Amino acid sequence: MSAVAWIAVGSLIAWVWLLLGQGFYWRTDQRLPRRTDPARWPSVAVVVPARDEAAMLPVSLPSLLVQDYPGEAGIILVDDCSSDGTGQLARDLAARYGGLPLTVVTPGEPERGWTGKLWALRHGIAVARRDKPDFLLLTDADIAHEPDSLRDLVAAAGPGGPDGFDLVSQMARLRVESVWERLVVPAFVYFFGQLYPFRRVNSARSRTAAAAGGCVLLRTEAAERARIPESIRQAVIDDVSLAREVRRSGGRIWLGLAERVDSVRPYPRLADLWRMVARSAYAQLRHSPLLLAGTV
């Protein structure tokens, strides 16, 4: 056989494996489970870490403030040492839109051994636990939610125990308006799905665990059982590490594609997308040059 034929055979084997042996990661049918509304809507604390997010908050925060949620809910925005007036802007938006009560807190500089976002989450979760909520919604400052997003997430989580989920996460729809966004973003989403096939994540028999950090609904009991966020305080990919710890502690997790949760952060240039991917891609490949070469 010629070199070209060997290359063709190798490519065929690789494609067959990707299509059939990698959890059908290329399918887009993993959507939020539909369940009947609970008899009593559990309480929820929404924790939003925000560092220099004044440009994003006018689009994202109002979508949380006006959530149509029948149960008790409140928002804790953690102003993570911002220099652009993020905290004051959040208070102004809350005064303008009303809706869910907003609390703005500042954690100060992170202690040694903590990454910045997880330090902010630690502070926000500690404040939230004072009111003993049933759930924590961990969402980023650049994520906008449709008015019924929180209701759908809680309903999807279902009751506690074997019939419900301890963690429900949605990969927000990323913006695809610029040329570079249209070129790179779909490939980035499929790459994530290839590393962590959603169907495997959602199978109770699988050890694969992952979450999308922009939208994570976490049962408070599960967070305490998995020692979140202390157990992942040095994690680079905090969402995947969070899901792994929840699964290790016996929790059930679910991950899917969002229909009513959107990322509003623009990535107009290739350099912007490069920085977004570079923050986590090599860590996802376990810092292995061999895996990196194979991926390329």
Buried (B, 14 or more C-beta within 10 A) or exposed (E): EEEEEEEEEEEEEEEEEBEEEBBBBEEEEBEBBEBEEBEEBBBBBBBBBBBBBBBBBBBBBBBBBBBEBEBBBBBBBBBBBBEEBBBEBBBBBBEEBEBBEBBBBBBEEBEEEBBBBBBBBBBBBBBBBEEEBBBBBBBBBBBBBBBEBBBBBBBBBBEBEEEBBBBBBBBBBBBBEBEBBEEBBEEBBBBBBBBBBBBBBBEEEBEBBBBBBBBBBBBBEBBEBBEBBEBBBEBBBBBBBBBBBBBEBEBBBBBBBBEBBBBBBBBEEBEBBBEBBEEBBBBBBEEEEEBEEEBE
